[in-house]
Amino acid sequence: MNFRLIARNGVGFGAYSAPLALHTDSVPLRMNAPQPLDVEYNSIKLSWNPISDWEDTGGDAINYYQV
């Protein structure tokens, strides 16, 4: 996303600044596949490697995974 700024005072507006490109946070794009650890009578335990690349996480750390 690109942003430009403009200043204003009592006389009027100044010139626009040069564009500034910023990468804002977005939703995670993927997750690593879960691996089964243990299956019991009333529970299933899973494990997976968390993603950490900025492109995959959307620019923010993953707080939790929901099953």
C-alpha positions as CSV (number, residue, x, y, z in Angstrom):
1,M,0.0,0.0,0.0
2,N,1.3,3.5,-0.9
3,F,0.8,6.6,1.2
4,R,1.5,10.3,0.4
5,L,1.2,13.2,2.9
6,I,0.3,16.8,2.5
7,A,0.7,19.6,5.1
8,R,-1.7,22.3,5.8
9,N,-1.4,25.6,7.7
10,G,-3.2,28.9,7.9
11,V,-2.0,29.9,4.4
12,G,-3.1,26.6,2.6
13,F,-1.7,23.3,1.5
14,G,1.9,22.4,0.8
15,A,3.2,19.9,-1.8
16,Y,2.6,16.2,-1.5
17,S,5.4,14.0,-0.2
18,A,7.0,11.3,-2.2
19,P,5.0,8.0,-2.0
20,L,5.9,5.7,0.9
21,A,5.3,2.0,0.4
22,L,4.2,0.1,3.6
23,H,3.3,-3.5,4.0
24,T,0.4,-3.8,6.4
25,D,-0.7,-6.9,8.3
26,S,-3.1,-9.4,6.7
27,V,-4.5,-12.8,7.4
28,P,-2.2,-15.9,7.5
29,L,-2.0,-17.5,4.0
30,R,-1.3,-21.1,5.0
31,M,-0.3,-23.4,7.9
32,N,1.8,-26.5,8.0
33,A,0.0,-29.8,8.0
34,P,-0.7,-31.3,11.4
35,Q,0.8,-34.6,12.4
36,P,-1.0,-37.1,14.7
37,L,0.9,-37.8,17.9
38,D,-1.5,-40.0,19.8
39,V,-5.1,-41.3,19.5
40,E,-6.8,-42.5,22.7
41,Y,-10.4,-43.3,23.7
42,N,-11.5,-39.7,24.2
43,S,-8.7,-37.6,22.8
44,I,-6.5,-37.0,19.8
45,K,-3.2,-35.2,20.2
46,L,-1.7,-33.3,17.2
47,S,1.5,-31.5,16.5
48,W,2.7,-29.2,13.8
49,N,5.5,-26.8,13.0
50,P,4.4,-23.2,13.3
51,I,4.9,-20.9,10.3
52,S,7.2,-17.9,10.8
53,D,7.9,-16.4,7.3
54,W,6.4,-12.9,7.0
55,E,4.8,-13.8,3.7
56,D,3.0,-16.8,5.3
57,T,1.9,-15.2,8.6
58,G,0.5,-12.0,7.0
59,G,3.1,-9.9,8.9
60,D,2.1,-10.8,12.4
61,A,2.9,-13.7,14.7
62,I,0.3,-16.5,15.0
63,N,-1.4,-16.2,18.4
64,Y,-3.2,-19.6,18.3
65,Y,-4.5,-22.3,16.0
66,Q,-8.1,-23.4,16.2
67,V,-9.1,-27.0,15.6
